[in-house]
Amino acid sequence: MNWNAALPLFILASSLLPGLVIFFLPEERIATRTTLNLAGAALKLVLVGVMIWGVFHGHHYEIRQPMLPGLDLVLRADPLSMLFVGLSSILWLVTTVYAIGYLEGSPNRSRFFGFFSLCVTATVGVALAGNLITFLLFYELLTLVTYPLIVHRGTEVARRAGRTYLIYTIAGGVLLLIGTVWLYTLTGTLEFTERGFLSSLDASQYPALIIIFVLLIAGLGVKAALIPLHGWLPQAMVAPAPVSALLHAVAVVKAGAFGIVRVVYDVYGIQFAASLGVTLPLAIVAAVTIIYGSMRALFQDDLKRRLAFSTVSQISYIILGIAVVGPIATVGGLVHLVHQGVMKITLFFCAGNLAETLGIHKVSEMNGVGRRMPWTMVAFTIGAFGMIGVPPLAGFISKWYLGLGALDAGQGWVIFILAGSSLLNAGYFLPILYAAWFKSPAETWPAERCFGRRETAWALLAPPVVTALLTLAVGLLASAPFSPLQWARFITTLEYAP
Amino acid sequence: MNTTLSAILLLAVPGCPLLLAFPAFRSRLPCHFSCYIALLPALILLAVPTVFSVDLPWLLFGTGLGINGASRWLLGMSVVLWASAATFLYAPVSQPADNRFITFFLLTLAANLGVILATDLVGFFAFSTLMGYSFYGLLVNGGNKAARRAGCVYLCFLILADLLLFEALLIAAAMTEDLSFEAVRQIMGQSASPGLYLSMVLVGFALKVGAWPLHFWLLPAFRSARPAVALLLGGGPVAMGLLGAMRWLPLGEITSPELGLIIQGLGVVAMLYAVVVGLMRVQQKTLPACVAIFATGLFVTALGAGLADPVVWSRYGNLAYFFIVSLGLGLAVLIIGIRWLELRKPSSSPAKQGDDLTLWFERGFGRVVHWGGQIGFDTLPRLRAAWLADVGCLRQIRAWQRILDRSEHFLQRWIVAITLLLLFGMVVAFVGAVSLI
């Protein structure tokens, strides 16, 4: 096995092995657990960096293991997978630091961090999957390893949320499986291929392909929280803040959206999908989800619930960018995969800080919190403004390309969806900022913890500040080499090459 | 001038106040010093007598900063205004400025200077958005209830304005990759249907400057803002909005007599409105707002003339820069004068108390209702009451909320139903598959 074949395995192992070891660590071995967590995350980041460099310079990273006759387990690095793997690796490291601070002193940490590492392993597997069957395996593994994280607190509410999550995602997984098997019977292959592998099929198969498309999108749409399959996501908010951050920014929701991108581009091929007439309905579903999610967010007093509905809305930007069909909109959709992750993780970290430090869970409890926790609220402000699409933050870049792409593709109605969504985003984020910065603080906070002269623990404060800076940097330096925008352009060039 | 040096100098003009806006960077400086230090690069730039610009391809989608004769005047005005405001901020009679206020002050300053130096639409838009939001902070921070309400109206208008300008920006970007002012002006001049772009830019900047009939935030803002902030209103949001309209519109490149006539008409009405309101209002603090509405009306009339006849704009367009400079400085002098008069007679003329934020049409409607009641036509009050009740209900959006809550409740409670729906999908798929095979 040469280096190029081994690298994808090493990347998987960098989180898998620490995760397995951590399971067997006694609770009191804090230093060992922390070292393993951080070393694994840092090693993964380095390896992914090497791989990104290699992919950019045309190196081929692939490992193939026969599973069944005609079906291989394939891990392969391509520019699209690198976008997702890069995001997961960076945010995993940050989330690990945050989780260490967040769970300090709480029970069952070894179990938590074990599943936490497995969750990232499954996510990286989803990203590096070279065919639909490998994708499906890691996708289902992700479902299973995320469940213990959602029910981690062990309360009745947590268990109920976990149950709902399982019902939704397993049902979605079944649809995905049916679609995959059916597709295999038609084509005899499931390999992800640039511009898809279905356009050579006979026209008589097209109705079947449309049904398969619906099955695959419905299956993936559960995790991507497409309406009406999003019901699990707001309930899953009962999970600890690092898990929420992981669900919304790094792993589960992103895996669903990434899967849809894979199906549209590397299974069907965007042009073929458009010719089948399936992209417009997909765009409409995405548009409805964007508006509905934002409207629901508008009325939530629970901060994490508001953020959850915001995710429902924002994730569909990615799908909208894909479904609009056109190189510029694709850039917008792909870059939002990264930008949404960075912005949303910032917001969840901040929500976690408010809950852990002051016991604040509701928007109505946030009056004047900017004076008490200025760094946290500055990070939150940057994340919120990014979500609204204020320049020069990350969200502005995404909306710019989505809007421009819509005009380029002759789908002007998308502009109104973007404008409406921006208005609604302002409607549910700006009142939070107003309350936090301009209203008088309460005399006492719901459950205040003292951290000396600092507003909160370092491990809780540093991650949102870092991700807020990232939100600013990926927007401000969008045209710099190796920025997410440049990488999304690189992917699009390959996808739309003549 | 050396390219690197000019790039550093141009970047330092908005960069220095931007850095100082972070409390950590100014913690060792006396508070008022930071406001003056932030202006130093702009002063140095004013002292360099050459015209130069710099491209920043790594910033956003590739943007640029530059200075020419016109922007030098605007920069000069801004330096004078901001230095005066900083002095006003620390005058013994002023309300003391807290650390957060200084942050908003420096952020607005950075954005204001950036707007002046921007050489393309994206840079201008980014700086003007930053300016809008940070100016909101200036208006609201430490302000009374009236200031907060004024800020609220301003914020709503700002969001709408930014949305419209963003859409206009997209339209321009769809037509040309080069988004410099000159290139956009030319491409829009050649465009067969620039109507949507023109209307979005006009309405967007009208919202930003508070031009009539979108002036609702301007009156309460002038009245309720602290003196240092009121001083900046004319040279800040109003002047920069006018500058934006000038730079974004294809003036001198396009002939649109109908649109030009409509805009001129609006401008004239705005001036008349300002005169009438100015004569009716007894509060001194309202006077600058009326002057601003009058001046923007005049400017809008000039814009209309420019759109109707490009030759007129080509010949006299440059005067518009001087107009903006005079407006900013003139309003500042007026506000300082009014403040001086107030200080001289602190107790002789207490400010007229009243519901200043009531919209004029609401008051007009009230008068009609009153008159209707007097002549025995009592249906009107009922209509009015019903209308107000509807508006109240709409404001709370309770009905929508209830509908959405129910739908969400259904989705969450009936997870089995959702699962059945998915299973139904599978059955459909199998039936479809069997029939196809």
HADDOCK unambig.tbl for C-alpha pairs under 7 A between the chains (distance, minus, plus):
assign (segid A and resid 164 and name CA) (segid B and resid 415 and name CA) 6.99 0.50 0.50
assign (segid A and resid 168 and name CA) (segid B and resid 419 and name CA) 6.78 0.50 0.50
assign (segid A and resid 171 and name CA) (segid B and resid 419 and name CA) 6.40 0.50 0.50
assign (segid A and resid 171 and name CA) (segid B and resid 422 and name CA) 6.54 0.50 0.50
assign (segid A and resid 175 and name CA) (segid B and resid 426 and name CA) 6.44 0.50 0.50
assign (segid A and resid 208 and name CA) (segid B and resid 433 and name CA) 6.80 0.50 0.50
assign (segid A and resid 211 and name CA) (segid B and resid 429 and name CA) 6.52 0.50 0.50
assign (segid A and resid 231 and name CA) (segid B and resid 411 and name CA) 6.00 0.50 0.50
assign (segid A and resid 231 and name CA) (segid B and resid 412 and name CA) 5.42 0.50 0.50
assign (segid A and resid 296 and name CA) (segid B and resid 404 and name CA) 6.99 0.50 0.50
assign (segid A and resid 299 and name CA) (segid B and resid 401 and name CA) 6.81 0.50 0.50
assign (segid A and resid 391 and name CA) (segid B and resid 126 and name CA) 5.07 0.50 0.50
assign (segid A and resid 392 and name CA) (segid B and resid 60 and name CA) 6.85 0.50 0.50
assign (segid A and resid 392 and name CA) (segid B and resid 126 and name CA) 6.08 0.50 0.50
assign (segid A and resid 403 and name CA) (segid B and resid 170 and name CA) 6.73 0.50 0.50
assign (segid A and resid 404 and name CA) (segid B and resid 170 and name CA) 5.75 0.50 0.50
assign (segid A and resid 404 and name CA) (segid B and resid 174 and name CA) 6.28 0.50 0.50
assign (segid A and resid 407 and name CA) (segid B and resid 174 and name CA) 6.90 0.50 0.50
assign (segid A and resid 408 and name CA) (segid B and resid 174 and name CA) 6.81 0.50 0.50
assign (segid A and resid 419 and name CA) (segid B and resid 163 and name CA) 6.49 0.50 0.50
assign (segid A and resid 438 and name CA) (segid B and resid 141 and name CA) 6.38 0.50 0.50
assign (segid A and resid 475 and name CA) (segid B and resid 60 and name CA) 6.40 0.50 0.50
assign (segid A and resid 476 and name CA) (segid B and resid 59 and name CA) 5.66 0.50 0.50
assign (segid A and resid 476 and name CA) (segid B and resid 60 and name CA) 4.99 0.50 0.50
assign (segid A and resid 477 and name CA) (segid B and resid 58 and name CA) 5.79 0.50 0.50
assign (segid A and resid 477 and name CA) (segid B and resid 59 and name CA) 5.17 0.50 0.50
assign (segid A and resid 477 and name CA) (segid B and resid 60 and name CA) 5.67 0.50 0.50
assign (segid A and resid 478 and name CA) (segid B and resid 59 and name CA) 6.76 0.50 0.50
assign (segid A and resid 478 and name CA) (segid B and resid 60 and name CA) 5.24 0.50 0.50
assign (segid A and resid 478 and name CA) (segid B and resid 61 and name CA) 6.58 0.50 0.50
assign (segid A and resid 479 and name CA) (segid B and resid 57 and name CA) 6.93 0.50 0.50
assign (segid A and resid 479 and name CA) (segid B and resid 58 and name CA) 4.86 0.50 0.50
assign (segid A and resid 479 and name CA) (segid B and resid 59 and name CA) 6.31 0.50 0.50
assign (segid A and resid 479 and name CA) (segid B and resid 60 and name CA) 6.01 0.50 0.50
assign (segid A and resid 479 and name CA) (segid B and resid 61 and name CA) 5.66 0.50 0.50
assign (segid A and resid 479 and name CA) (segid B and resid 62 and name CA) 6.74 0.50 0.50
assign (segid A and resid 480 and name CA) (segid B and resid 58 and name CA) 5.04 0.50 0.50
